[in-house]
Amino acid sequence: MSHRLPEADAPANPFCTRRIRPGAIPFWFSAGEDPAGLIGRFQRAAWRGAIIGPHGSGKSTLLAALLPALKQRGMHVAAVGLHDGQRRLPRGFAATLDAQATVDAELSTQHASKTSTLDQPCARPGPALVVVIDGYEQLGRLSRCRLRWLCWRRRLGLLVTSHGPVGLPVLFRTGVDLTLAQHIVAELQNGFDVHIDPNDVARLFPRYGGNLRELLFRLYDLYEGRQRKSE
Amino acid sequence: MSRPAVVIRFDQDVVAYLPGAILAGSFWLRGVTTDEVKAVETSVLWYTEGKGEEDMAVHAFWRTSAEAGEWIAPNRAHRFETTLPQTPLSYSGAILKVRWCVRVRAFLQGGREIIGQRGFQLGSLPAVESVEP
């Protein structure tokens, strides 16, 4: 648990990077959806799945919401974020996965030998390790094949985000509508001087085609300008 | 008992510190008991905020740990003092701000943590005057 920083040292602009990066803004699930439900879908898809959506629609934010839920189930998570033109996984990543999978397999064997199979047939319902790739579409075809083969061979989970279908079961399609954008903008200004109103969001939203990240970048500038004028 | 908090005071009440000046002050913890405090870390650091990638660096750091046998009396004033560097100077730009602060993190029993932070200005670079978004 940590307390919020004193207001005197709060950021000057509510749309600064620290406040809008994935994980800083909670993912807003629609009615009837929650992380547990999504993990259930992932499980039914044999722990393979993709979160699909356009740029800035909340894929990374959703991942940030799911990772704690996976860890709570006792799973290790190996996460990597890929950016423009990164056609391969970082050097050594696959070898690390292989080594971690070996350790997990040995621990599972030791655990199974100490536990009656009748009492506890499966201590952890799912893979020991889930590989999470944010920006999976960046990977080349060969790198994707290698990764999927490694996950299949070592019985690892594979959870990815992508802008479009990538041959994995689609777990969730992210998207942002105007109402959600207005809600998030209002939440971000909570505790700050309000310089952006819902009409500003409505006016700018169509320009960014549902890309909330780009919209918030634009609002940073708008907020900055209006705040300085008001001083 | 009041809500746990960190109180930080500077010895000098100045608008801005000059590069190379001495920054000195003290802090204490409010609303916690001696038994609760496992360790306290004090940092003098700068960080950036704005639209792009964020950056930060720690200029000075002290750690006091009960586990190492050091006595931490929460409501007693703990001193800190450091000579400030020449750069980076505090700056309030349109897309980037450089901010300096003293940050105190107290680690409590049960994994709890309290953080206090007090900003100060290093140098007196003028802020950007107009923004045309």
Boltz contact constraints between the chains, C-beta under 6 A:
constraints:
  - contact:
      token1: [A, 1]
      token2: [B, 112]
      max_distance: 6.0
  - contact:
      token1: [A, 2]
      token2: [B, 113]
      max_distance: 6.0
  - contact:
      token1: [A, 2]
      token2: [B, 115]
      max_distance: 6.0
  - contact:
      token1: [A, 3]
      token2: [B, 114]
      max_distance: 6.0
  - contact:
      token1: [A, 5]
      token2: [B, 117]
      max_distance: 6.0
  - contact:
      token1: [A, 9]
      token2: [B, 117]
      max_distance: 6.0
  - contact:
      token1: [A, 9]
      token2: [B, 119]
      max_distance: 6.0
  - contact:
      token1: [A, 11]
      token2: [B, 49]
      max_distance: 6.0
  - contact:
      token1: [A, 16]
      token2: [B, 49]
      max_distance: 6.0
  - contact:
      token1: [A, 16]
      token2: [B, 50]
      max_distance: 6.0
  - contact:
      token1: [A, 17]
      token2: [B, 54]
      max_distance: 6.0
  - contact:
      token1: [A, 18]
      token2: [B, 49]
      max_distance: 6.0
  - contact:
      token1: [A, 220]
      token2: [B, 51]
      max_distance: 6.0
  - contact:
      token1: [A, 221]
      token2: [B, 133]
      max_distance: 6.0
  - contact:
      token1: [A, 222]
      token2: [B, 133]
      max_distance: 6.0
  - contact:
      token1: [A, 224]
      token2: [B, 94]
      max_distance: 6.0
  - contact:
      token1: [A, 224]
      token2: [B, 131]
      max_distance: 6.0
  - contact:
      token1: [A, 225]
      token2: [B, 131]
      max_distance: 6.0
  - contact:
      token1: [A, 225]
      token2: [B, 133]
      max_distance: 6.0
  - contact:
      token1: [A, 228]
      token2: [B, 131]
      max_distance: 6.0
